Amino acid sequence: MIVVVMGVSGAGKTTIGGALARRLGWRFIDADDYHPPGNVAKMAAGTPLEDEDRWPWLDKLNRMLKKEGNAVVACSALKEAYRERLTRGLERFGIVYLHGSFELIHARIAQRKHRYMPAALLESQFATLEPPARAIAIDVAAAPSACVAAIVSRLRLNGP
């Protein structure tokens, strides 16, 4: 099974997704590690990515995920079309939607230094976000360990 941990920048995808993968004993994949240099340069300059920038990246991730058995992937996957592209052809997958208030997530981003994602892009991420209709929704106001426990409990109910 592939578990996609999605949400805006600063929602905790890497922290919670990494902890979830460790708890399950699965591979963790951070989608940010696979952005092409052009995407990284664009975001570092404070310019939001367009759909055309994302398609090759999502297609590459999809090809990788098709070769995985069990894995947790942290990926913004803000739009339904991105999630469809990312999970196309996967036999078993689940979506975990990390959500929280703009104020909470902005405060978190202000306290960290991301390698290329400036806090200035957070508004565009919230504007782009299409919350998934079917997902395990997790409020990231809770501690990461509580978030992971809630995800594991819900995955088991849905049949990991």
C-alpha positions as CSV (number, residue, x, y, z in Angstrom):
1,M,0.0,0.0,0.0
2,I,1.1,3.5,-0.7
3,V,0.1,6.2,1.8
4,V,0.2,9.8,0.4
5,V,0.6,12.3,3.2
6,M,-0.5,15.6,1.7
7,G,-1.1,19.2,2.7
8,V,0.4,22.7,2.4
9,S,4.0,23.5,3.1
10,G,4.5,23.5,6.9
11,A,1.6,21.2,7.7
12,G,4.1,18.5,8.8
13,K,4.2,16.2,5.9
14,T,7.9,15.3,6.4
15,T,7.7,15.1,10.2
16,I,4.5,13.1,10.4
17,G,5.1,11.1,7.2
18,G,8.6,10.1,8.3
19,A,7.3,9.1,11.8
20,L,4.4,7.1,10.2
21,A,6.8,5.3,7.9
22,R,9.1,4.4,10.8
23,R,6.1,3.2,12.9
24,L,4.9,1.0,10.0
25,G,8.4,-0.2,9.0
26,W,7.9,1.2,5.5
27,R,10.0,3.2,3.2
28,F,9.6,7.0,3.4
29,I,9.7,9.1,0.2
30,D,9.9,12.9,0.4
31,A,8.5,14.2,-2.9
32,D,10.4,17.4,-2.5
33,D,13.6,15.5,-3.1
34,Y,12.5,14.8,-6.7
35,H,11.6,18.3,-7.9
36,P,13.7,19.2,-11.0
37,P,16.2,22.0,-10.7
38,G,13.9,24.4,-12.6
39,N,11.0,23.9,-10.1
40,V,13.4,24.4,-7.1
41,A,14.8,27.6,-8.6
42,K,11.3,28.9,-9.3
43,M,10.0,28.2,-5.8
44,A,13.2,29.6,-4.2
45,A,12.6,32.8,-6.1
46,G,9.1,33.0,-4.5
47,T,7.3,32.1,-7.7
48,P,4.5,29.5,-7.3
49,L,4.7,26.5,-9.6
50,E,2.2,26.1,-12.5
51,D,0.5,22.9,-13.4
52,E,2.9,22.5,-16.3
53,D,5.8,22.6,-13.9
54,R,4.2,19.8,-11.8
55,W,3.2,17.2,-14.4
56,P,6.6,15.8,-15.1
57,W,7.5,15.7,-11.4
58,L,4.2,13.9,-10.5
59,D,4.7,11.5,-13.4
60,K,8.2,10.6,-12.1
61,L,6.8,10.1,-8.6
62,N,4.0,7.9,-10.0
63,R,6.5,5.7,-11.8
64,M,8.5,5.3,-8.6
65,L,5.5,4.5,-6.5
66,K,4.4,1.8,-8.9
67,K,7.7,0.0,-8.1
68,E,7.1,0.2,-4.3
69,G,5.4,-2.4,-2.1
70,N,4.6,-0.4,1.0
71,A,5.7,3.2,1.3
72,V,4.7,6.6,2.7
73,V,5.2,9.5,0.4
74,A,5.1,13.1,1.6
75,C,3.8,15.3,-1.2
76,S,1.9,18.5,-1.3
77,A,-0.7,17.1,-3.8
78,L,-2.8,20.2,-3.3
79,K,-5.3,19.6,-6.2
80,E,-7.4,16.6,-7.0
81,A,-5.8,16.4,-10.4
82,Y,-2.3,16.2,-8.8
83,R,-3.5,13.4,-6.5
84,E,-5.0,11.5,-9.4
85,R,-1.8,11.9,-11.4
86,L,0.3,10.8,-8.4
87,T,-1.8,7.7,-7.7
88,R,-2.8,6.7,-11.2
89,G,-2.5,2.9,-11.7
90,L,-1.6,2.2,-8.1
91,E,-3.3,-0.9,-6.8
92,R,-3.7,0.2,-3.2
93,F,-3.2,3.6,-1.8
94,G,-4.6,5.9,0.9
95,I,-4.6,9.7,1.3
96,V,-3.8,11.4,4.6
97,Y,-4.8,15.1,4.5
98,L,-2.8,17.2,7.1
99,H,-4.7,20.4,7.7
100,G,-4.6,23.3,10.1
101,S,-5.3,27.0,10.3
102,F,-3.3,29.4,8.2
103,E,-2.1,31.1,11.4
104,L,-0.7,27.9,12.9
105,I,1.0,26.8,9.8
106,H,2.4,30.3,9.0
107,A,3.9,30.4,12.5
108,R,5.6,27.0,11.9
109,I,7.0,28.1,8.6
110,A,8.3,31.3,10.2
111,Q,10.3,29.3,12.7
112,R,12.1,27.1,10.1
113,K,14.4,27.5,7.1
114,H,13.3,25.3,4.2
115,R,15.8,24.7,1.5
116,Y,13.7,26.4,-1.1
117,M,10.1,27.0,0.1
118,P,9.7,30.6,1.3
119,A,6.9,31.5,3.7
120,A,5.7,34.0,1.1
121,L,4.3,31.0,-1.0
122,L,2.0,29.8,1.8
123,E,-0.9,32.0,0.8
124,S,-0.7,30.6,-2.8
125,Q,-0.7,27.1,-1.4
126,F,-3.8,27.7,0.7
127,A,-5.4,29.3,-2.4
128,T,-4.6,26.3,-4.6
129,L,-5.6,23.7,-2.0
130,E,-8.5,21.4,-2.9
131,P,-9.2,19.4,0.2
132,P,-9.7,15.7,-0.7
133,A,-13.2,14.3,-0.5
134,R,-12.0,10.9,0.7
135,A,-9.0,11.0,3.0
136,I,-7.9,10.4,6.6
137,A,-8.1,14.1,7.7
138,I,-5.7,15.0,10.5
139,D,-5.7,18.3,12.3
140,V,-2.0,19.2,12.8
141,A,-2.6,21.2,15.9
142,A,-2.1,17.9,17.7
143,A,1.4,16.7,18.5
144,P,3.1,14.7,15.7
145,S,2.9,11.5,17.8
146,A,-0.8,11.9,18.3
147,C,-1.2,12.5,14.5
148,V,0.7,9.3,13.7
149,A,-1.4,7.3,16.2
150,A,-4.6,8.6,14.7
151,I,-3.4,7.7,11.2
152,V,-2.4,4.2,12.1
153,S,-5.6,3.6,13.9
154,R,-7.6,4.8,10.8
155,L,-5.5,2.8,8.4
156,R,-6.1,-0.3,10.3
157,L,-9.9,0.3,10.3
158,N,-9.7,0.7,6.5
159,G,-7.4,-2.3,6.0
160,P,-3.7,-1.4,5.6
